[in-house]
Amino acid sequence: MALKGVKILDLTRVLAGPYCTMMLADMGADVLKIEVPTAGDDSRAFGPFVEGESAYFMSINRNKKSMTLNLKTEEGKKILKELVKDFDVIVENYKPGTMEKLGVGYDVLKEINPDIIYAACSGFGHSGPYMKKPAYDAIVQAMGGVMSITGAENGEPTRVGASIGDIIAGIFTATGVLTALYSREKTGKGQKVDVAMLDCQVAVLENAIARYFINGEAPKPIGNRHPSITPFESFDTKDGKIMIAIGNDRLWAKFCKVAGREELIEQEEFKTNGLRTKNYKSLRPIVAEILKSECTDKWLSVFDNEDIPATEINTIDKVVTNPQVLARDMIVETEHPKAGKFKMPGIPVKLSETPGTIRTCAPMLGQHTEEILKEKLNLSEEEIQNLREQGVI
């Protein structure tokens, strides 16, 4: 596995941080999740539940070990500082200033382990006027502009159904960790990785920001269509809906031929993508009428034969049984010690020589606490029991 031997201390909770560390764990990193005694990661209380275990938590914490540790106690901080000596990376997603207030911020930990890569994923980052503001996925989707361009045309701004504020930040944090690890191989120096959820939302606005700076108009929701490629949206068929993506003039010509409307190819206002987009209001009713004439399956068969990008709009039950999804091992089954068999998304990055693997389901709260304290710190049974009685673990 690509990250075999990389040791990561995971102080994250809920979604952005755990998603990041899950990605790294999938690729072979040894991830030790530090959780609050008794309660654990907040998401352990999020439903739905299977035999009392959170499916939410299990879906983003596979391949990790769990250790409980109360960082509000002096003994807990001491244990963390000892553990840091033996790890390559520490990842946290607390509000900026929290780790410093506890006395275990980057400046303290890098003195203990100069090679440490300290990754902090937060709502607004470790600088700027919003640094200390609280943030959740919906907050950064709204503040970051994504909601303002999502939804039906002339409709209300809409939150994207998946928690992309958190998940995209998790992906960028994992990218930052990997970049810092590569840099350390070259320079021998650790460093701090500072990722803000808001920054990540801005980073993925791609042509929305470009369009604003070009024409001075703030983009608005336009439903399922693309703002600069036409036709590129969903349409009604005789028995359902279909999504088509006519991404260039060649595909437009193919579409017109299979639709039996070849005269549209040379029609002046539709000859190029730019013209089709400019004359969208004239073109859409024509395409809509064409697609409404046949059933979804008929159109998909026709389009597949001509390599025209198209699909039905799948519901989740269809996604998890899709033959392409299954062929790529994107639905996997794990065995949880309490919840039993549990299905979840697989690993999307396929490496030919060092593939990632799903080795274990998410851990029970504190499942590996004694193991870590014995192996890493050489503590005795009596010392561990004392820590437990003091509320440190």
N, C-alpha and C positions, 0 to 999 in steps of 0.2 A: 504493500500500500504506500502511496506517495508520501504521506506524512507520518509514517511509522517512526516512532522515536521522539516525536515532538510532544512535549508535555504542556498541557494547558490547564490553568486554574480558571474555572468558570464561576464568576460571582454574579451572573446575570439572572434575570427573572422575567416572566411573562413571555414576550415574543421576539423582539428584535435581537437581543443578546443570545437567547437560547437558539434561535434559528441560525445565527452565525456559528456558534460553537457546535451545533449539530452538523453543519456543513463540513467543518474541520474534522469532527469525529468520524464522519462517514468516510473521509479520505485517509483514515488511519491514525489521527492524532489521539493521544491518551488524554481524555478530558475528565477532570475531576470537578464535579459541580458542588459548590459550597452553598448550603441552604440554611435558613433560619431553623433552629431546633423547634420541634413540635409542629409548626405550621408549614415550613418549607416554602418553595417557590409559590407566589400568589396564584399561579395558574393551576396548582393542584386543587384549588377550590372551584375551578371553572368547569361547567358541564359541557357535554353530557358525560355521565359516569358509567363505568363498567365494573361491577362488583366493588363499588366504592372508589374506584380509581378514575382519575380524570382523563378522558380521551384527548382533551385539548393538550394536557401536559405530555401525555405519551406520544403524541404526534410530532413533537419538536424536541424531545430529549433522549432519543435513542442513542446507543453507543457511548453512554456516559456512566460514570460512577457518581454516587451521591454521598456526601459527607455533611453532617450538620455541624455548624460552628456559629457561636454567638459573638459577633464582632463588636458588640457593645461592652463586652467584658475584657479586662486586661489580659486574662489568660487566653481568650479567643484571639486577640490581636497578636499575642506572642506566638501562638501556633501558626497563624497565617504568615507571619514574618519568617518562621522557620521553614514552612512549606515553600515559600517563594524562592528560597535558595536552590531548590531542586527542579524548578519549572522554567520553561522557555517563554511562556506567554501567560498574561493574566487578562481576562476580559471582564468588564463590568459595564452595567448600563444604569447606574444610579444618576440622580440629578447631580450636576457638577457641584463640587464642594463637599459632597457627602463623605467620600473616601478620605478627603483631607481632614474633615471634622473628626473622623474616627481615628486619625493618626496613621493611616495606611495608604496615603495618596502616592502618586507616581514619584514625587521627589523623595519620599521616604523609602519606597521599595527599590528604586534604582540604586540607592546607596547600599542596600543589602545584596542586590543582584544586578550589577551594572549591565548584564547582557539581557535583562528582561525586556520583553516587548509588552507594553502596557496599552491595551486597546480599550478606549472609552466610547461607548455608543450612547448618545443622549438626544433629547428632543431638539436642542438648539446649539449643542457644541459647548466647548470650554472657553469660549470668548464671545464678545458681543453683548449688546444690551438685554437680550432675551435669555442669557445663559442660565439664569436660575428659575425661569418659568417652567411650570409643569407641562408635560405634553403626552398625548396619546395619539394613536393612529389617526383618528378622525380629526384631531386638532391640526396635525401637520398636513393632512390631505386638504383641509380647508385653507389653512394659511399658505400652503405651498402652491396653490392655484390649480391643482389637479381637479378638484371638485367643480371649479368654475368652467371647465371645458368638458365635463362629463354629464351625460343625461340627454333627455329628449330635446330636440330643437324647440326653442322658446319655452322650455320647461325649467324646473327647479334645478339648481346645482346638485349633483348627486355624488355621494361617496362611492368609490369603487368597491365592489362586493368583497374582494379579498383585502386583507389588511396590508396594502402595499406600502403604507407609511412605515410600518414596522419591518416588513419583509425585505423591502429594497434596502433599508438601512442595515439590516443583518447581512445581506449579500455584500454591500460595500464595506462593511466592517471586516468580513472574512477576506475580502480582496486586500484591504489594508494590512491585515495580519500577515497574509502570504507575501505581500510586497516587502514588509518589514523583515520577515524571515529571510527572504532572498537578499535584501540589503545587508543583513547581519552576516550572511555567508561571505559577502565581499569585503565588508568593513570591520567586522567583529564587534560592532556596536548595536546595542538595543536602542529602542526609541519609543515615543508615545504616539499612538494612533488615535486621532480625535475625529469621530464621525458624528454628524448631526443629522437627525431625521429630516429636518427642514431642508438642509443642503441637498440631501438625496432626492427629495421631491423636485427641487428646482432643476437638478441635474438631468432628470428624465423628462422634462417638459419639451425636449427636442424642438420640433418645428413651431410649437406654440410661441415660444420666446422669439424665435427667428422671425416669425410672421409679424409679431408685435413691433419689433424694431424696424422692420421694413416698411410697414404701412401705418404704424401708429395706432392701430385699433386692437383692443384687447379681445382675443378669441373668445367665442361663446360656445355653449354646447350645441352640437349639430347631430345628435343621435348617433347612429352607427356608421355614418359615412365618413370618409376621409376628407380633410379639408382641401387637399390639392391633387387627389387622384380620383378619376371618375370613369365608369361606375365602380364604386368600391364601398359596398354597404350591404345591408340585409334587405330582402324583398319578400313579399308574400308569394307563395306558390298556390296551386289549386287546393293543397291540403296541409300547408304548413308554412314554414319560413326557410329561407336559404340565404347564406352569406356568399357573396361573390367578390373577387378581388381582381379586377381587370387593370393590371398594373402598368400596361404599356400599349402602344398602338398595335403591335402584333397580336396581342391577346384580344384587343377590341375587334380586329378583323376576324379572328377565329370565332368569337362570340356571335358576331353578326351572321356568319355563315351557318353555324349550327342552329341559330334561331330562325333561319330562313328570311333574314332581313339584310341581304348583302348590299342593298341600296344605301344603307346607313353608313357604310364604309367610306364612301366618297361624298357623303353629304357635308357641305362646306363647314357648318357649325360644329360638326362632330369629328372632323378628320384627325385632330391631334388631341392628346390628353389635355393640354392647356385650353383648347377650345371646348372640349367636353365639360371641363370644370367650369369654365366661364358661362357656358350655356346649360348648366346643371338643371335649372328649372324646366327647360324644354325637353331635356333628355330623360329625366327620371320617369315621367309618365309613360314614355315609350318602352323603356326597359321593364317597368312594372307590369305593363300590359303583356309583354312577351312572357315573363316568368309566371304570371298568373294563369297562363294557358295550360300548364302541365303540372303533374305532381312532383314533389320534391325528389323522390327516388329516380324518376325519369330524367330530370335535369342533372342530377348528380352523375348518372350513368353516361349521359351525353358529354358532360363537361370532363369527366375522367378520361374518356376516350380521346379527347383533344387537349389534355393537359391544361385545362382552364381551371385556375384555383377556385374551388367552391366547397362548401360544406353545409350540412344542416347545423342548426344552433343547438348543440347538445346540452341536455340537462346532466347533472352530476351522475345520475344512475347510468347514463349512456357513456359518460367519460370513463368510468371505472370498469366498463366492460368492452371498451373500444379495442379492436384487435391490434392496432398500432401501439396503443398505450401498454397493452399487455405484452406485446412482443419485445418492447423495450424495458420490461421489468419495472414499470412505473407504478404498479400496485404490488406491494409485498406484504407478506404475513409474518408477524413476529409472535413470540410466545412470552407473555408477561406472567411473572410468578403468581399474581393474584387475579388479574383480569382475564388470563387465558389467551387464546388466539386473538390477535388484533391486527387489522389491516391498515396500511398507511401508504402515502406516496413513496416511491422509490428514489433512487439517486439519479438526478438528471445529467450529471457530468460523467461521460463514459470514457475512461482512460484505457488504452489498449494494453499497456504494460503493467500499470500499477492501479488497477481498478479499485474504487471504493467498495466497501462491504457494509451490510447491516448485520452486526455481530450480536447485539443484544437489544432488547426492548428498553424503554425508559426505566431507570432504577426506582426502587421503593425509597421513600424518604429516609436518608441516613443509612442506607443499606451497606455502604462500604466504610463507615466511620471508623470502626474498630480496626479494620484491615489497614487503612491508611495510617492511623496513629501508631500501630505496631510496626508497619513496614518502613514508613518514612521517618518517624520520630522515636522509634524504639521504646514506646511507652508500655508499661506493664498493665495487666488486667486491673490491678488496684488503682493505678493512676488514672486509667480510663474511667473507672467507676466514680472516682472522685470528681472528675470533670463533668460527668453526667449529673451527679448530685448537686454540683454548683451551677448547673444550667449553662455550662460552656458549650456542651454538645447535645 
